[in-house]
Amino acid sequence: MKQIVVWPGTVLEENQHQDFRNWVKKELGGEVGTIEQVTTLPTPGEPGTGGRKDIFFTVVEGTNMSAFAVKRMGVGMRWWEDVLGNGDEDIYPESIKEKYVASW
């Protein structure tokens, strides 16, 4: 099973993906799979919101999820299911929700 992670407010250019993978492995002990940059939509009922860059990525099998889970909280990374469970999915485009809900 792959774990989907959201890192809110983080910009990552295409040419930085390998550096990001290396950093996650070294600092958080995780092996990163697919990486995608997502721009948030406005929060319903809150004018002037939206436009934040978030990174979605997968943590692949073989990662010590217990250790990764603790370390990722220190940098503000969230499990995708927590985003969904807290009702925050409305700030993501429908295509992203469909793609990652199907993966989860």
Secondary structure as GFF3:
##gff-version 3
##sequence-region A 1 104
A	DSSP	beta_strand	3	7	.	.	.	ID=ss1
A	DSSP	three_ten_helix	14	16	.	.	.	ID=ss2
A	DSSP	alpha_helix	17	23	.	.	.	ID=ss3
A	DSSP	pi_helix	24	28	.	.	.	ID=ss4
A	DSSP	beta_strand	32	39	.	.	.	ID=ss5
A	DSSP	beta_strand	53	59	.	.	.	ID=ss6
A	DSSP	alpha_helix	65	73	.	.	.	ID=ss7
A	DSSP	beta_strand	78	79	.	.	.	ID=ss8
A	DSSP	alpha_helix	80	85	.	.	.	ID=ss9
A	DSSP	three_ten_helix	88	91	.	.	.	ID=ss10
A	DSSP	alpha_helix	94	103	.	.	.	ID=ss11
###
